[in-house]
Amino acid sequence: QVQLVESGGGLVQPGGSLRLSCAASGSIFSIYAMGWYRQAPGKQRELVARITIGGTTTYANSVKGRFTISRDNAKNTMYLQMNSLKPEDTAVYYCNRYPLASFTWGQGTQVTVSS
């Protein structure tokens, strides 16, 4: 059973940056396409970025140009670099497979953008 552990969230002012990490318990990033998802209070979980096995990346329109997804297969870790953060980016961020989020969800990491 794959375990995913997200970290790196926190409180940041608008315009600030954060780097999230997703550590996996096994060598999954060379096998599965993966994504970063987020869930804001009162809203459904949504995909914000994804990366294919070959390294092709795609972003939601709301984060395009501000967020960058990457991974380090040797470290079994995936990242989400978030720049120019906005209050509407406030959410709990999770990682999982894409398109079928079939791994057990981790606890997520809270990102709060506020002045």
Sequence and secondary structure as in RCSB ss.txt:
>XXXX:A:sequence
QVQLVESGGGLVQPGGSLRLSCAASGSIFSIYAMGWYRQAPGKQRELVARITIGGTTTYANSVKGRFTISRDNAK
NTMYLQMNSLKPEDTAVYYCNRYPLASFTWGQGTQVTVSS
>XXXX:A:secstr
   EEEE  EEE TT  EEEEEEESSS TTTS EEEEEE TTS  EEEEEE TT  EEE TTTTTTEEEEEEGGG
TEEEEEE S  GGG EEEEEEESSS  S     EEEEE  
